């Protein structure tokens, strides 16, 4: 029996764009009845094709899909906020980590954490802001 995919459904692409793009589902994940009883939470994930025109299928037998950690992005709208420069200034003028190796990286990481925290307090979550604007 087939195990339904989670997310994308196409496993092959002709690697073209717009109206010349062809996407097909050539591959599928099948299991026996015994497999389904042994691993009832199995989830096949179709990953991104990097080298081939076929997308690899990754089989998660415990059914747990981890969310990717969101990358930090500096928001240009922060520049008009005076508090933003204060958050950055406080961390870079802090003497707390000056004795440790990798001071630049430590200060950069802590600045990122403090800016993210400040952003959440000041503007709330992005999804909530989007909903309000819509």
Secondary structure, DSSP 8 states (H G I E B T S, - for coil): -B--EES----EE-S--GGG--EE-----B--HHHHHH-TT-EEEE---SSSSB--EEEESS-------------GGGGG-HHHHHHHHHHHH--TTTTSTTHHHHHHHHHHHHHHHHHHHHH--HHHHHHHH-
